[in-house]
Amino acid sequence: MSKYQVIAATTFGLEAVVADEVKKLGFTNVTVENGKVMFPTDEAGICRANLWLRAADRIRIQVAQFKATSFEQLFEETKALPWGDWLPKDAEFPVEGKSVKSTLFSVSDCQAIVKKAIVESMKRKYKVSWFEENGPLFRIEVALLKDVATITLDSSGTGLHRRGYKPLVGEAPLRETMAAGLILLSRWQPDTALIDPFCGSGTIPIEAALIGMNIAPGINREFACEDWPWIPKEVWRDARREAHDLANYDQELFIIGSDINDQVLKVARQNAAEAFVDDKIHFQTLPLSSLSSKKKYGKIICNPPYGERIGERDEVAALYREMGRVFSKLDTWSFYILTSYPDFEKLFGKPATKKRKFYNGNIRVDYYQYYGPRPPKKK
């Protein structure tokens, strides 16, 4: 099998989480940069990365990287690449782009030049002058950063947050990849109670159930590279078989998702059923003031309202004060709260043990982590 340089694209702030996931999957020579985690692997590794990485946005394969300060240089370097080895004759190959701090700042021009260069390269390989592009999808990206062009193929297709279980979403949905990242950062374990008192469409409880049962997040969806001729079908078959074999469907879990909105809980239950974890999560209509637990230890992981809309700030401030009062009764639990509200700690009534910066979509947010006492070790 061939070796490829793979890039796991990530949301800002989740790089360390994805790097840890990559290493736990057995990949080595892992390097981390802003927004990406890189590692070498073969065709089987590409399949496993797509199936298993919970917090990554998508899996890209690096075709080339070179300096480009002129359109001619970009064209010639791209044209010189062996595109006939990557793309079959009938490939559909749209080109996307981005440019940051580079001489070539016109993204549309860069996309057009890369597309033209690839076509010229493929003309030499296939001895034809026109390509129908009615075959498998090879989405290409040219990313320019400080005059260095990186050209990649997107092996995932739709983003990895699209697990396949959430055709319906509630208001202000949290991406599945972000939810998984929050859970992984909390170091939650399947034998520990977990409550999300603002569960909405159920993303955090569902992702926790998938983690708790060691179910690969991509097990029920398809990927663009499943149709690529140079990744054998049996490689994908083996990767999916491994994922099914490693799942622990009998794992007992104590996961509660609550919300005050009956309608959004209907969506949550439907999403959990689509993910085949509805028997592992207890959803209930419950106001925050009624939150309690008989469990001595546990974790609350939540994404409460931020108050981004005009007129909601006072309402959200009152909510955060109430969270401080209610959560304080669970004095042996740990709390993990994602919000963009700048004065959250003051309203909650307690400084966080640790705080991390993220972006939830385009919203700058902080992840406030409050560590409770460690549970005694089980004999």
N, C-alpha and C positions, 0 to 999 in steps of 0.2 A: 504494500500500500504506500501511496505517496505521502509526503509531509507537507503540511500547509501551515501558514501563519494565520491564526484565527484571532479575531477581535470580538470580544463580548462587549457591545456598547451598553453603557449604563447611565442611569440618571445621576446627576451631580450629587455627591454625598454617599452614594451606595457602592463606590468602587471597592472599598475594603471588604464589604459584605460579599460582593461577587467574586473577588479574588479568593476569599476563604472558601466559597462554594467550589470554585474551579480546582483548588488544591485538594479538597475533600473528594472530588471525583477522580483524583489520581493524576491530574495533569501537572507537568513540571515546567521549569524555566518560565515561570509566570512573571510578567512585568505589568506595572500599573501606571497609567497616566490619567489626567483629567478626563472623565467620561468614557474610559475604556480599560479593559483588562485583556492582555494579549498572551497567547501561549501557542506553541507548535503542537500539531496533532495530525492524525490521519483521517480517512473517510469515516471510520467508526467513531472517532472522537467528535467529528462535526455532528453526527447524529445524536450522540450522547449529550453534548452540550445543549443542543436545541431541546431535547426531551427533559433535561434535568435542571438547568439553571433557573432558579426561581426569581431572582432579583434583576437579572439582565434584561435589557430591552430587545436586543436582537443579536444574532450571530453573523458576523461578516467574515469573509475570507479575503485576505490581502493578496491582490494580484501583483502590485508593484508600488514602489515608493521612490520618488525622484524629485530633484529640484526643478522648478518651472517658473521662470520670470518673464517668459514671453509666450504668446499663443503658438508660435512656430515650435518652440521647445516642447510645449505641452503636446502638440500634435505629433511630432516626430517620436518622442519617447513612448507615447501611447501606441502609435502605429507599429513600433518595433516589437511590441509584446506579442507572444504566440497566442493570439485570441482564438485561433482555430482549435487549440488544445483545450480551451475552456468552454467555448460555445459551439453547440452543434449547428448545422446549417440552417435549421428552422427555428433557432432560438429567438425568443422575444427578449430584447435587451434595452429597455428604457434606461436613460442616464439621468441621475439626480446629482446635485452638487451643493457645495457650500464653500465659502471663502472667508477666512479670518486673518487679518493683518498680512495680506498678501498683495503683491503687485497686480496680479490678475484678480481683480475684485468683481468683475461681471460674471455672476454665476451662470446666467443663461448662455453667455458666449462660451464659457468653459465646457458646459454640458454639450453644446452643439459641436465644438471642436473634438471632444473626446468621442462622441458618437461617430463623427465622420472618420476619425482615425481608426476606430474599431472596424468600421465597414471596409475601409481600404485594406486593413490587415486580413480580413476574412475573404475579400475578393481574391487575394493571392492564394489562400488555402483552398477555397472551394471552386475557383475558376468560374464564378458567376458574377454578374453585375448588379443583381437585385436580390434582396432577401425578404421573404414573405413575413417573417416573424410571427408565425402561427403555432410555434411549438412551446416547449417549456420556458418558464419565466426565469430570466437571469437579471435581476435588478442591479444595476451598476451605480456606484457612487464615486464621484471625484471630489475629494475633500482637500482644500488648500489651507495650510496653516503655516504662516511665516515663510511663504514661497516654496514649501515642500508639498508636493501633490501625492496623496495616497489614494490609490484606486482599489476598490473592493467590490466583491460580489455579496449580495445579501442572501444568505442561505435560509433565512426564516420565513420570508414572505410577509404575512401580517405580523405585527409586533408580538413578542413573546408574552405580553400581558393578556393577549386574547387566548385564554386557556380553552375556550369553547363552552364554558358553563354559564356565561353571563350575557345572554342575548338581551336581557332586560336590566336596566340600571335605574337606580333612584336618583335623587337630586345630588349634585356635587359628588359623583362617584370617585372612589379612591382606586387607582390602578392596582391590578393584581400584583404586579411586580413590586410596587412600593409597599403594599400590605405585607407581602412575604418578607421584604427587607426589614420592616419594622419588627416583625416576629423574630426573625433570625438575630437581629441586634439585641433583642430582649433575652436571648439565651433560654427561651421557653423550652421546657421538656414535656413529652407526652404524658408523664405522670403528674403534671402540675395543673391545677385549675386555671382556666383562662376565661375572662369576661370582657366583652366589648359592650358597654352600655349605650353606645351610639352606633349600632351596627349597620343601620341603613340597609343597603341591598345585600349585606352579609359577607362582604369581601374578606375582612379580617378573620372571622370565624371559619370561613370556608378554606382560606389559605392555611390556617392553623391545622385544620383537620387533615389536609393533604400532607402537610409537614409531619404531623403526628403519626400518620399511617405510612410514611415514606412512599407516597404516591408521586410519581414523576409528574410535574405540572403540565407537561406537554403530551401526556399519554393519550388524550382524547381529541387531538387536533392534527392537522396536516401542516407540512412545511414545504416551501418552494423547492428545496433541494431533493425532495423525494422523487422528483421527475427528472433530475439531472442524470444523464447517461453515464457519467464517470463515477457515480456513487452506486454500486451494485445494489439491487433490490434486497439481496440476502443480508447485506450489512444493516439496512434499516430493519429487516425482520428480526435479526439477532438483537438489535438495540431495544426494540419494543418488547421482545420476549424477556430480556433481562429486566426491563422496567416492571413488567408484570410479576416476575419471580421475586423481586426485591420488596414489593409492596406488602405491608402487614395489615391486612384488612380486618384482623381480629383485635387490633390494639384498642384497649379501652381508653376513652377520652372524656374529660369533663370540660366542655366548652359551652358557654352561654352567650348568645347574642340577644341584646334587648334594645328596644326603641319605643318611643311613645306613639309612633305612627303605624297603625294597623296595616295600611295599604302597602307601605314599604316593606313591612315584614312578610307580606304575601310574596313579594318579589324575592326577598331573601330565601324563603323556603323553597321557591321554585328554582332559584339558582343553585341551592345546596343539593336539590334533587338531580339537577343536570350534572353536577359534579360527583354524584353518587356518594355523598357524605351526609345526607339529611338525617341518617340515623345516628350520627355522631355529634350533632349540634342541637341544643335546646334553644329555640327562639321564643321570646316572650314579650308581650306588650307590658312595658314597665316604665314609670317615670323615674328619673334619676334619684329622687328623694327616697324611693323605696328600695334602692339597691342595697343588698346585704348578702352575706354568705356564711354558711356554717363551716366552710373549709378554713382551716387555720392559716394556710399559706396559699398564695396564688398570685396571678399577674392580671392586671387590667391593662389592656392595650386598646387605644381608641383614637379616633379621628373626629373630634367634636366639631360643631359649627365654628367658623372663623369670624363671622361678622363682617364679611367683605362688602356686603351691600349697605347702602346708605340707610340709616335708621335702625340697623341691627346691632350696633356696637354696645348700646346700653343693655340690651337683652342678653347678648353673649357675655358681657362682663358679669351680669348677675348669675348666669349659668356657671361660670368659672368659680365664682365664690361658693356656689352650692356644691360644685365638685370638690372643692377643698374640704368643706364640712363633711360631706358624705364619705369621701375616700378616707378621711382621717379615722373613721370608725374601723376601717380594715387596716389596723396599724401594723400588722405583720405581713401585709401584701406589698407587692411592688407595682408601681404605676408607670406607664409609658404613654405619653400624650403628644399628639402631633397638632400643632396649631401655628397660625401666622400672627396671632395676637401678641403685640410687643410687650405688654405688661402682664403676661400670663402668670408668672411666678408670684407677683405682688397680689393678684386677685386670688390665686390658689392658696396663698398664705404660707408658702414654703419654697425656699430655693431648691432647684433640682440638683440631684447628685451629679448629673452629667447632662450636657446639652449638645445636640448635633444639628447642623444646618443642612437643609434639603431644598429641593424645588418640587412641589406637588403640582405638576403641570407648569404653568407660568407663575405660580404663587410661591414666594419665598417663605419657607416654614422652618420651625424649629421642632426638634424631637426632644421633649423633656422627659428625662429618665429619673425616677425616684426609686432607689433600691431599698427594699425592706430587709429584715433580718434573714439570714440563710436558714432554711429548714434543717433540722437535725438529720444527719446521714442515716439512711435506713440500714438496719442490720441485715 
